[in-house]
Amino acid sequence: MLQWAKITMTIRILSSEVAAKIAAGEVVERPASVVKELIENSLDAGARHITIENEGGGTSLLRVSDDGMGIPAAEVELAFAHHATSKINALADLDTIATLGFRGEALPSIAAVAEVNLLTRAPGETVGTHLHLKEGRIAAKGQHGCPQGTTVTVRHLFRNLPARLKFLKAPATENGHLGHLVSQYALAFPRVRFTLTMDGRTLLRTPGSGSWRDALIAVYGVETGQVMLEVKGSGSEGGIAQVEGFISPPSISRAHRRHLSFFVNQRWVQSPLLTYAVEEAYQGLLMTGRHPMAILRILLPPREVDVNVHPAKREVRFRQERGVFEAVQRAVRANLIELAPMPTLRASFTTALGLSPSPTPSAVITREDSKGTAPSVAAPLVAPSLPLLRVLGQLSNTFIIAEGPDGMYLIDQHTAHERVLFDKLQAQKAGHSVEVQGLLEPLVVEVTPSQAEVIKAKGQVLAGYGFDLEPFGQSTYLMRALPALMSKKNPKEEFLTLLDSLAEEIDPAGEKKLAISLACQGAVKAGQVLSLDEMRELIRQLEATAAPNTCPHGRPTMIHLSSAQLEREFGRR
């Protein structure tokens, strides 16, 4: 049994060292948090070129250099004092914050949990100032030649906090978070040239041309960047908010919301309200479980938004939430209707997925029927086998209607096929015989920094499932082969979606998630028309799987309406 430590009831003031560690815990959660604070300082200083270097997942080395205004020599030590800032002065300033930083907690919080070197030179100074801090205390100070701007080097992050260090993820995962973060600021500030280097490899370099489209292409690649739809200065009826940016056409979607980026007055924020507004605008245009891409800038009068909500400044509150929601939803929807291209017809089910129709025109013969007491409501099947089923047709181009010895069965065609492909892939992997499709011409795939980290961490696992990838530049790969079960319609898009789905689980034990993702991508989709022969063949293959009643994600593949229940519902009993 867990034993709670005895707590004395005497109230005392915490030591400055303990208080500094607590404050640091609010601001510095992981290496990406350090980079976020330093980038914001650089942007507030008017930097036009920011370089980020990283080694060992960020715990060995983090360095952020800029060409901004620098810190005057007389104020360098003061910059590391708690609540020391040049960005606000009085309480009223909190209502009109126009900078990214304002708390005066970033530098002292970083210094409390790492070893920090600062080199800076302000305009008009002939020589720069160097400051070295250990555990929040100044260890050395002197003059040093350097260009105008500031360079902050952070080493041994969390070395004096082993508990915090233990809870960090693998270096590749931390690199993925850091790469995603830098990508967001590169999108928010297209006039700034960003360079990101990880373990000696340059993963991102933006031109800093001021063109938002150029920044998009640098982060997401030429193909995605060029087809994104521009949202041009759409505002709300009452003038509450101005919305601009880029959104994806319905033909491009992702399996999660990672590529929904919002910048409120150029501040990168995470907002359920804005996420919901964008997804509402896409209602009816995307399949269930798919999410759009969006990079949106929401411009508001400073008094209409409260940025003093979260210690890390990730969240904001809007004075008029409904007005902001409507402005975003209306802007996205209007541009979708006006600019989205006409969708094209899909390839046939049989050709795209390689299912050959069953030679027997009759119902599929399966294992013995396991009858039980009729449930009071329609319930997912839990029996380990399928009874004799006769296919009757298709409902909403999504569910297969079948008749069994004890009532009606509704089979979800996507989850059923997902189970078939997953078991097939697992069997092939166990026998070291995964079916691979070689490509006559290699596909050129451009990836984001976080996607590049997934490839680096899971290169062997991806190869084991049939992907043949060859580096081709700093953020480009040549795909020479891929698993045979992947859809041939748009393998590049599906591969990028696969990388995104693996971004949060970069570990050696992630093979099952990879197999599940491949099966999900290769499976027939909801809304796809199937012939009777195709439906019969799918059920025949489902019957041969180890767990035909659930898909690899655990969702049911079918529900059963018993004859007894149907008779009760129609008043026959």
C-alpha positions in Angstrom: 0.0 0.0 0.0 1.2 3.5 -0.8 2.4 5.3 2.3 2.1 9.1 2.3 5.0 11.0 3.8 4.2 12.8 7.0 3.6 16.5 6.3 4.4 19.1 8.9 1.8 21.9 9.1 4.4 24.7 9.6 4.2 27.3 6.9 7.6 28.4 5.6 8.9 30.4 2.6 10.6 28.2 0.0 14.3 28.8 -0.7 15.1 30.7 -3.8 16.7 27.5 -5.3 13.5 25.4 -4.8 11.3 28.3 -6.1 13.4 28.6 -9.2 13.1 24.9 -9.9 9.3 25.1 -9.6 9.1 28.1 -11.9 11.4 26.3 -14.4 9.0 23.3 -14.3 6.2 25.6 -15.5 8.1 27.0 -18.4 10.7 24.3 -19.4 9.0 20.9 -19.9 11.3 19.5 -22.5 14.1 20.6 -24.9 11.5 22.0 -27.3 10.3 24.3 -24.5 13.7 25.8 -24.3 13.9 26.4 -28.0 10.4 28.0 -28.0 11.4 30.6 -25.4 14.7 31.4 -27.1 13.1 31.7 -30.5 10.4 34.1 -29.1 13.1 36.2 -27.6 14.9 36.4 -31.0 11.7 37.3 -32.8 10.9 40.0 -30.3 14.5 41.4 -30.8 13.7 41.8 -34.5 15.9 39.0 -35.8 15.8 38.2 -39.5 17.9 35.0 -39.4 17.6 32.5 -36.6 19.7 29.3 -36.4 18.8 26.4 -34.1 21.3 23.6 -33.4 20.5 20.5 -31.4 22.5 17.4 -30.3 21.4 14.3 -28.3 17.7 15.0 -28.4 18.3 18.5 -26.9 19.7 17.3 -23.6 23.4 17.5 -24.7 23.3 20.7 -26.6 20.8 23.4 -27.7 22.0 26.6 -29.4 19.8 29.4 -30.7 21.6 32.2 -32.6 20.0 35.4 -34.1 21.0 38.7 -35.7 18.6 40.8 -33.6 19.1 43.8 -31.4 21.2 42.0 -28.7 21.3 42.8 -25.0 23.3 45.9 -23.8 26.3 44.9 -21.7 24.9 46.7 -18.7 21.7 44.6 -18.8 23.1 41.1 -19.4 23.1 40.0 -15.8 19.7 41.5 -15.2 18.3 39.4 -18.1 18.7 36.3 -15.9 16.8 37.8 -12.9 13.2 36.6 -12.3 10.5 38.8 -13.7 13.0 41.0 -15.5 11.7 42.1 -18.9 11.8 44.9 -21.4 8.4 44.2 -22.8 5.9 45.4 -20.2 6.1 47.9 -17.5 2.7 48.4 -15.8 -0.4 46.3 -15.1 -2.3 48.0 -17.9 0.3 46.7 -20.4 -1.1 43.2 -20.0 -4.2 44.3 -21.9 -2.2 45.4 -25.0 0.6 42.9 -25.3 2.2 43.1 -28.7 5.3 40.9 -28.1 5.6 37.1 -27.8 7.4 37.2 -24.4 6.4 39.3 -21.5 6.8 37.3 -18.2 10.5 37.7 -17.7 10.8 34.0 -16.7 12.4 32.3 -19.7 16.1 32.9 -19.2 16.2 32.4 -15.4 14.0 29.2 -15.8 16.4 27.8 -18.4 19.5 28.7 -16.3 17.9 26.9 -13.3 17.9 23.5 -15.0 20.9 23.7 -17.3 24.3 25.1 -18.0 24.0 28.3 -20.1 26.4 30.4 -22.1 25.2 33.8 -23.5 27.1 35.8 -26.1 25.5 39.1 -27.2 26.3 42.5 -28.7 23.9 45.4 -29.0 24.0 48.1 -31.7 26.7 50.7 -31.0 28.9 48.4 -28.9 32.3 47.5 -30.3 32.7 44.2 -28.4 30.2 41.6 -27.2 29.5 40.4 -23.7 29.9 36.8 -22.6 28.1 35.3 -19.6 28.4 31.7 -18.2 25.9 30.4 -15.7 25.8 27.1 -13.8 22.7 26.1 -11.8 21.3 29.6 -12.2 24.4 31.4 -10.8 26.9 33.4 -12.8 30.1 31.5 -13.0 32.0 33.8 -15.4 31.6 37.1 -17.3 33.8 38.8 -19.8 34.1 40.5 -23.2 34.2 38.6 -26.4 34.1 39.6 -30.1 30.9 38.7 -31.9 28.5 40.0 -34.5 25.4 42.0 -33.5 22.7 39.7 -32.1 22.5 37.0 -29.4 23.6 33.4 -29.1 22.4 31.2 -26.2 24.0 27.8 -25.7 22.3 25.4 -23.4 24.1 22.3 -22.3 23.3 19.3 -20.0 19.6 20.1 -19.7 18.0 18.6 -16.6 21.3 17.1 -15.4 20.6 18.5 -12.0 17.0 17.2 -12.1 17.4 13.4 -12.8 13.6 12.8 -12.2 12.7 15.2 -15.0 15.4 13.8 -17.3 14.0 10.3 -16.7 10.6 11.3 -18.0 11.9 12.7 -21.3 11.2 10.5 -24.4 13.7 8.9 -26.7 16.0 11.4 -28.5 14.2 10.9 -31.8 10.9 11.7 -30.1 12.3 14.9 -28.6 13.8 15.8 -31.9 10.4 15.3 -33.5 8.8 17.8 -31.0 11.6 20.3 -31.6 11.3 20.0 -35.4 7.5 20.5 -35.3 8.0 23.6 -33.1 10.5 25.2 -35.4 8.3 24.4 -38.4 5.4 26.3 -36.7 7.5 29.5 -36.1 8.9 29.3 -39.7 5.3 29.3 -40.9 4.2 32.1 -38.6 7.2 34.4 -39.6 7.9 33.9 -43.3 10.1 37.1 -43.4 12.5 35.3 -41.0 15.1 32.9 -42.3 15.1 29.8 -40.1 17.9 27.1 -40.2 17.5 23.9 -38.1 20.3 21.5 -37.6 20.0 18.3 -35.7 23.1 16.2 -34.9 25.0 17.8 -37.7 22.2 17.4 -40.3 20.3 20.4 -41.7 16.6 19.5 -41.6 15.0 22.8 -42.4 16.1 25.9 -44.1 13.5 28.6 -45.0 14.2 31.4 -47.5 12.9 34.3 -45.3 11.5 35.9 -48.4 8.4 37.2 -46.7 6.2 34.9 -48.9 4.0 32.6 -46.9 3.8 30.2 -49.9 7.6 29.9 -49.9 7.6 29.1 -46.2 4.9 26.5 -46.8 7.0 24.8 -49.5 10.1 24.8 -47.3 8.2 23.1 -44.5 5.8 20.7 -46.3 7.5 20.3 -49.7 6.7 21.6 -53.2 3.8 19.4 -54.0 1.8 20.1 -50.8 2.8 23.7 -50.6 1.7 24.5 -54.2 -1.8 23.0 -53.9 -2.8 24.6 -50.6 -5.7 27.0 -50.9 -5.1 30.6 -49.9 -7.5 32.3 -47.4 -7.3 35.9 -48.3 -8.1 38.4 -45.6 -11.5 37.1 -44.7 -13.1 38.9 -41.7 -16.1 38.6 -39.4 -19.2 40.6 -40.0 -18.6 42.7 -36.9 -15.0 43.2 -37.6 -13.9 41.2 -34.5 -11.2 39.1 -36.3 -9.4 39.0 -39.6 -8.5 35.5 -40.9 -5.8 34.7 -43.5 -3.6 31.8 -44.4 -3.7 28.5 -46.2 -6.0 25.4 -46.0 -5.8 22.0 -47.7 -8.2 21.0 -50.5 -10.4 18.0 -49.5 -8.1 15.7 -51.5 -5.4 16.2 -48.9 -6.0 15.1 -45.4 -4.2 13.6 -42.4 -5.0 11.0 -39.8 -4.7 13.5 -36.9 -4.8 17.2 -36.1 -1.1 17.8 -35.9 -1.1 19.9 -39.0 -3.7 22.4 -37.8 -1.6 25.5 -37.0 -3.1 28.7 -35.5 -1.3 32.0 -35.0 -3.2 34.6 -33.0 -1.5 37.9 -33.7 1.5 35.8 -34.8 1.6 33.9 -31.5 1.5 30.1 -32.1 -1.4 28.8 -29.9 -3.2 25.5 -29.3 -6.9 26.1 -29.3 -9.8 23.6 -29.3 -12.1 26.4 -30.3 -10.2 27.2 -33.5 -9.7 23.5 -34.3 -13.4 22.9 -34.0 -14.1 25.9 -36.3 -11.9 24.6 -39.0 -13.2 21.0 -38.8 -16.8 22.3 -38.9 -16.0 24.1 -42.1 -14.9 20.8 -43.7 -18.0 19.0 -42.5 -19.2 16.6 -45.2 -16.0 17.1 -47.3 -13.7 14.6 -45.5 -14.2 11.0 -44.5 -14.6 10.1 -40.9 -11.3 10.0 -39.0 -9.6 12.3 -41.5 -8.5 15.9 -40.7 -7.5 18.9 -42.8 -4.3 20.8 -42.9 -4.6 24.5 -42.1 -2.1 27.3 -41.4 -4.2 30.3 -40.3 -3.3 33.7 -38.9 -6.1 35.3 -36.8 -5.6 39.0 -36.3 -7.4 40.7 -33.3 -7.1 43.9 -31.4 -4.8 43.1 -28.4 -7.6 43.9 -26.0 -9.8 41.1 -27.5 -7.4 38.3 -26.6 -5.9 37.3 -23.2 -2.5 35.8 -23.6 -1.7 35.7 -19.9 -3.4 32.3 -19.4 -0.6 29.6 -19.5 2.9 29.9 -18.1 4.3 28.6 -21.4 1.9 31.0 -23.4 0.5 28.1 -25.4 -3.2 29.0 -24.8 -5.2 32.2 -25.1 -8.7 33.3 -24.3 -10.9 35.3 -26.6 -13.2 38.0 -25.2 -15.8 37.2 -27.9 -15.4 33.5 -28.6 -18.5 33.1 -30.7 -17.4 35.9 -33.0 -13.9 34.4 -33.5 -15.3 30.9 -34.1 -17.7 32.2 -36.8 -15.0 34.3 -38.4 -12.7 31.3 -38.8 -15.4 28.9 -39.8 -16.9 31.3 -42.4 -13.5 32.1 -43.9 -12.4 28.5 -44.3 -15.8 27.4 -45.7 -16.1 30.2 -48.2 -12.6 29.6 -49.6 -13.2 25.8 -49.8 -16.4 26.3 -51.8 -14.7 28.8 -54.1 -11.3 27.3 -54.6 -11.5 23.5 -53.9 -11.0 21.5 -57.1 -13.6 18.9 -58.3 -12.8 15.5 -56.7 -11.9 12.7 -59.2 -13.3 9.2 -59.4 -11.5 6.5 -57.5 -10.0 3.3 -59.0 -12.1 0.1 -58.8 -12.0 -1.9 -55.6 -10.7 -5.1 -57.2 -7.8 -3.5 -59.1 -6.7 -1.1 -56.3 -6.7 -3.7 -53.6 -6.0 -7.0 -55.4 -9.1 -8.9 -54.2 -10.1 -11.5 -56.7 -13.8 -12.3 -56.7 -14.8 -15.7 -55.2 -15.4 -18.4 -57.9 -18.5 -19.7 -56.0 -21.6 -17.6 -56.5 -23.3 -18.9 -53.4 -22.9 -17.9 -49.8 -19.6 -18.4 -48.0 -19.3 -21.6 -45.9 -17.7 -20.9 -42.5 -17.2 -22.6 -39.2 -20.1 -23.8 -37.1 -22.7 -21.3 -35.9 -22.5 -20.5 -32.2 -26.0 -19.5 -31.2 -26.7 -17.7 -27.9 -29.4 -15.8 -26.1 -30.7 -13.0 -28.3 -29.4 -9.6 -26.9 -31.8 -7.0 -25.9 -30.2 -4.4 -28.2 -28.0 -4.6 -31.3 -24.5 -5.4 -30.0 -21.0 -6.0 -31.4 -20.2 -9.7 -32.0 -18.0 -11.2 -29.4 -18.0 -14.9 -30.6 -14.7 -16.2 -32.0 -16.1 -17.4 -35.3 -18.5 -16.5 -38.0 -21.7 -18.4 -38.9 -22.9 -19.2 -42.4 -23.5 -15.8 -44.0 -25.4 -14.9 -47.2 -24.6 -11.5 -48.7 -27.7 -9.5 -49.5 -26.2 -6.1 -50.5 -24.6 -2.9 -49.4 -25.9 -0.1 -47.1 -24.7 3.5 -47.7 -21.7 2.1 -49.6 -20.2 1.4 -46.2 -21.9 -1.7 -44.6 -22.4 -5.1 -46.0 -25.8 -6.6 -45.2 -25.7 -10.4 -44.7 -28.2 -13.0 -43.5 -27.2 -15.7 -41.1 -28.9 -18.6 -39.4 -30.0 -16.4 -36.5 -30.8 -13.0 -38.0 -29.1 -10.1 -39.8 -25.5 -9.1 -39.8 -24.1 -5.6 -40.6 -20.4 -5.8 -41.5 -18.3 -2.6 -41.6 -16.4 -3.1 -44.9 -13.4 -0.9 -43.8 -12.8 -2.5 -40.4 -13.4 -6.0 -41.9 -10.9 -5.5 -44.6 -8.5 -3.9 -42.1 -8.6 -7.1 -40.1 -7.9 -9.2 -43.2 -4.9 -7.1 -44.3 -3.5 -6.9 -40.8 -3.5 -10.7 -40.3 -2.1 -11.1 -43.8 0.7 -8.6 -43.1 1.5 -10.2 -39.7 1.8 -13.7 -41.3 4.1 -12.3 -44.0 6.3 -10.5 -41.5 6.6 -13.7 -39.3 7.7 -15.6 -42.4 10.0 -12.8 -43.6 8.1 -12.7 -46.8 6.4 -9.3 -46.9 5.1 -8.7 -50.4 6.9 -5.7 -51.9 6.0 -3.6 -54.9 9.1 -2.2 -56.7 8.7 1.1 -58.6 9.9 1.5 -62.1 10.5 5.2 -61.4 11.3 6.2 -57.7 8.9 8.5 -56.0 10.4 11.8 -54.7 9.0 12.3 -51.2 9.6 15.6 -49.3 9.2 15.4 -45.5 9.0 17.8 -42.6 11.7 17.8 -39.9 9.5 15.7 -37.5 8.7 13.2 -40.3 12.5 13.0 -41.1 13.1 12.0 -37.5 10.5 9.2 -37.7 12.3 7.8 -40.8 15.6 8.1 -38.9 14.3 6.3 -35.8 12.3 3.6 -37.7 14.3 3.1 -40.8 14.9 -0.6 -40.2 11.3 -1.2 -39.2 10.0 0.5 -42.3 12.4 -1.5 -44.4 11.2 -4.7 -42.8 7.7 -3.9 -44.1 8.8 -3.2 -47.6 9.8 0.4 -47.8 13.0 1.1 -49.7 14.0 4.7 -48.9 17.1 6.6 -50.0 18.1 10.0 -48.7 18.1 12.6 -51.5 18.9 16.0 -50.1 18.3 17.5 -46.7 14.5 16.9 -46.5 13.8 14.6 -49.5 13.8 10.8 -49.9 13.6 8.5 -53.0 11.0 5.7 -52.5 12.1 2.8 -54.7 9.7 0.2 -53.2 6.7 0.0 -50.9 4.5 -2.7 -49.3 2.3 -4.4 -52.0 -0.9 -3.9 -50.0 -0.6 -0.1 -50.0 -3.1 1.6 -52.3 -1.5 2.6 -55.6 -3.7 5.7 -56.0 -1.6 8.1 -53.9 1.3 6.2 -52.2 3.2 9.4 -51.4 0.3 10.9 -49.5 -0.4 7.7 -47.7 3.3 7.4 -46.7 3.3 10.9 -45.2 0.1 10.1 -43.3 1.8 6.9 -42.0 4.8 8.9 -40.8 2.5 11.3 -39.0 0.7 8.5 -37.3 4.1 7.2 -36.0 5.3 10.6 -34.9 4.2 10.1 -31.2 5.5 6.5 -30.9 9.1 6.5 -32.1 10.4 3.4 -30.3 11.7 -0.1 -31.2 8.5 -1.8 -30.1 6.3 0.2 -32.6 6.0 -2.6 -35.3 2.4 -3.4 -34.4 1.3 0.2 -34.8 3.1 0.3 -38.2 1.3 -2.8 -39.3 -2.1 -1.4 -38.1 -1.5 1.9 -40.0 -0.6 0.0 -43.2 -3.6 -2.2 -42.9 -5.8 0.9 -42.3 -4.5 2.7 -45.3 -4.7 -0.3 -47.6 -8.3 -1.2 -46.5 -11.4 -0.4 -48.6 -12.8 2.9 -47.4 -16.3 3.7 -46.3 -18.3 5.1 -49.2 -16.7 2.8 -51.7 -19.1 0.8 -53.9 -18.5 -3.0 -53.9 -20.0 -5.7 -56.2 -21.6 -8.8 -54.7 -18.6 -10.9 -55.6 -16.3 -8.5 -53.9 -18.4 -8.5 -50.8 -18.5 -12.3 -50.7 -14.8 -12.5 -51.2 -14.2 -10.0 -48.4 -16.3 -12.1 -46.0 -14.6 -15.3 -47.0 -11.2 -13.7 -46.2 -12.5 -12.3 -42.9 -13.7 -15.8 -41.8 -10.1 -17.1 -42.2 -8.6 -14.5 -39.8 -7.8 -15.1 -36.1 -10.1 -12.5 -34.7 -12.8 -11.8 -37.3 -15.0 -9.8 -35.0 -12.8 -6.8 -34.3 -10.3 -4.7 -36.4 -6.7 -4.3 -35.2 -7.8 -1.0 -33.4 -10.3 -3.0 -31.3 -13.4 -1.7 -33.1 -16.1 -4.2 -34.0 -16.2 -5.4 -37.6 -20.0 -6.2 -37.4 -23.1 -6.1 -35.3 -25.8 -8.8 -35.0 -29.5 -8.3 -35.0 -31.0 -11.6 -33.9 -34.2 -13.0 -35.4 -35.8 -12.9 -31.9 -34.9 -9.2 -31.5 -36.3 -8.4 -35.0 -39.5 -10.1 -34.2 -39.9 -8.2 -30.9 -39.2 -4.9 -32.6 -41.9 -5.6 -35.3 -44.4 -6.7 -32.6 -44.4 -10.4 -33.7 -43.6 -11.4 -30.1 
